[in-house]
Amino acid sequence: MCAIAALRKASPGVATRAFELVKMGAEIEQRVLPTLLNELADIGYQLALVLDDYHLLENPTVHEQVAFVIDRMPQTFRLLIATRSDPALPLARLRARGELLELRTQELRFQAGEANHLLIDAVGLELTDAQIQVLFRRTEGWAAGLYLAGLSLTKRTDVATFITTFAGDHRHIVDYLMAEVLDGQPPQRRDFLLRSSVLGRLNGALCDAVLQSTGSAAVLEAIERENLFLLPLDVSRCWYRYHQLFAELLRTELHRTEPDFIPS
């Protein structure tokens, strides 16, 4: 298992018995994982394992094995999971037990001061407070959007004009969102995203009516779970809106592919 190899590399001597069992072809949940957990409980210091890009895992057996470890983790061990969508793990049970710490879109959103530090430290760009506020509002604190805007600004002399016109149809934003978000969607989901972008606020019934379809509420819930730039507007998650830059990209792409769908 890659996770065992990573633990052994980070802390030599850890997971030795579990590693030998893997090489022998032992059954994972019956022998390997219990042995690993016992070894972790005996190390006497804190150790953490980070699983990055967890959303790329599609094997249900792997999810079951990760859940097995989570349910039995010793106090010496922490598991950090970075993912773009909710993982197929018992999140509700972990929340109820107080065993889950979540950092979601709201927590990861930059504040204006943090946006300023990002532009200075990562791009070497110093803007006025007013310019920072405009970019902050346009990006809604989205770190990648701020960084892409900063990269573009380093090549511009008309800084003030660029900032006031910065939108979701900017080339760097388009390239990023197309490659990282839109191009990876199945055709039916992509059509839903594009066509529903004509709405400033969305809920299931309204999308059903505009798109002449059914099941839009479930689609919206799935889109939010997958963190596709859909923001809830109420605590009951009935109403949503798209992130400004993403909505502008969607409408630009809709205008290119289905101009007749856009109301005049």
N, C-alpha and C positions, 0 to 999 in steps of 0.2 A: 504493500500500500504506500502511495506517495506521501500520505500524512505521516506515517511512521518513519519513513526516510527523512522527512523534513525535521521531525523531532530529534532524530539521532544526529543530524547535522548541526542543529542549533545547540544541542546539549549532549555531547558524547557520553555514552554509558546509559542513556535513557532508552527504554523500549528494546533492550537487547533480547530478552526472551520472546517478546512479541514478534520481533523481526525474524528470529529463528523459526518461529511457528509459521510465519508467512512463507518462508522459503520451503518449509516442509509440506505446504499445501493444506494446512489445518483449516478447519471451518471458522469463518470470520467471527460470527456473533457468538458461537459457542465457546471458542477457545482464544482466538487472537485478541478480540476487544476486551474481554474480562482480564486477560493477562496484562494488556497495555494499561488498563485503568488501575490495576493493582500496582504496577510499576510507577505510574505517575503519582499515586498516593504516597509512595515511599520515598520520593526524591528529597523532601524536606525544604524545598524552595518553590517559588512561583514560576510557572512556565505557561506561556500562551502560544496558541497556534492560530494563524490567520489563514482563512480560506477565502481567496480572492476570486472575483468573477463567478460566484456560486450559481448565478442564473444560467450559466452555460451547462450545468449538470442536468441531464435528462434521465439518468438511470434511477428508477425508483428504489433499487436495492441500495444504492449509495445513500439516498435520503434516509432509508431505514437504519443504516449503519451509523450515520451521523446522529440521528435521533437517539439511538441506543447509547451512544457516548454521552450526549447531552444529559440524558436522564440519570446518568450514573457518575458524572464528573466529580472527582475529589476536589477538596478545597484548594489544592495546590495547582489546579489547572484551570485555564480560561480559554474559551473558544470564541474567536472573532470571525464573523462572516460578513463579507462585503458582497452585495448583490444589488442588481437593478430592480428586482421584483421580489415579492414575498416568497421565501423558500418553502418547499413542501415539507415543513417541519411543524411540530406541535406548538405553534406560537401562542395560541390562546391559553393553553395549559401553563406554559412557562410564564406568561404575563400574570395569570392568576396566582401563581406561586411566588411572584416577585423575583424570578430568576432570569429575567430578560431585560436588558438595557438596549433600547432602540434609538438610533440616530437616523431620523427620516428627513425628508426634503426640508421641512421647516427648520430643523436644527442645523442642517448643512448650509442653509441660505446665509450668505454673507451680509453683514451690516455695512453701512456706508463707510465707517472707519476701516473695517477689514478690507473692503474693496479698494480703498486708497492704498493700504499697505501692499495688497496683491499687485497692483499696477506699478508701484514703486519697486518692490523687491523682485518680481518675476519679469517685468517688462522694462523697468528703468524709466517709467513715465510718471511725471509729476503734473497733475491737473489742479485747477482751482476747485474750491469746495463746491461751487455751483455746478461745474462740469461733472464732478464726481456724483453729485446728487442726480443729475440727469441720467447718467449711465446706470446708476444704481436703480433708478425707477424703471428704466427700459429693460434691464436684465432681470429685475426682481431679485437681485442678489445671487443669481446663478453664476457660480464661479467660472465655469467654462466659457459662458457668454462674456463675462468681464474680461477674461484672458484673451479671447479672440478679438474683442473690441480693442483691447490694448495693443495687440500685435498689429492690427490695421492702422491704429493711430500713429505708431512709430514711423509709418511710411507716408504720413500725410502732413501737409503744411496747413491745410484748412481745418484745424482741429475743431473749432467751434461749430462749423457747418457739419462736419462729420458726426459729431456727437448728437446734434439736434435731429439729424436725419437717420441715425442708426436704427435699423429695423431687421425684421426676420428675413428680409430678402437680400441682406448683405451676403456677399460671396462666401466669406468664411463661415458664417452662421449656416447658410444653406448647405455647404459642403459637409459640415459637421453633423447637422441634424438629419440630412438625407442618408449619410453613411451609417450613423450610429443609431438612428431611430426608424425613419420611415422606410428605408429600403429593406429592412429586416422583417417587416410586417407581412403577414399573409394578405392576399388580394382583398378579401372581404373586410378585414380590419383596416387596411389602408384606405379603402373606399369610404368606410365609416368616418375615419379621421378627416379625410379631405372634405367630405360633404357636410359633416357637422360643424366644420370650422366657420360656416356662414353665420352661426349663432354666437352671440356674445355670451349668453348663459345657456347651459344645457341641463336638461333632465331627461329621464327615460321617455316620458310621454311626448315631450316636445320633439325629441329626436325621431321617435316612431312616426309622428305626424309629418315632419319635414322630409324624412328619408323614405317615407311610405314603407315602413318595415315593422317588425316586431322584435321584442327582446333587447331593445336599446339600453334599458336599465342595467341588465346583466353585462352588456358590453362596456358601459361606462365604469362599472365596478371593476371589471377586469383591467381596463386601461389604467385606472388609478392604482390598482395593486402592482401593475408592472411599471409604475412611475413614468408614464409617457406624457409628462408635462401637463397633466390634468389636475387642477386644484379644486378641492371641495370648498363650497361657499357657505355651508352650514354644518352643524355638528351631526345631523342625521344623514348627511351625505346624499341629499336628494338633488341638490343643484351643484353644478360645476362650471368651471371655465378653463380654457386653455391658457397656458403661459403666453404672455404677449408675443414674444419672438416666435414661439412655435405656431401660434395661431396665424401670424403673418406669413410664415413659411407655407403652412397648409393652404391658405387662401391663394397665395402666389402659384402654388403647384396646381390647385384646382382650376384657377384661371387658365393655366396652360393646357390642362388635360380635358376639362369639362367646362368651358366658358359659359355654356348655356345654363348650367346649374346655379350660377351666381345671380341672385336677384338684381335687377337693374334699378 
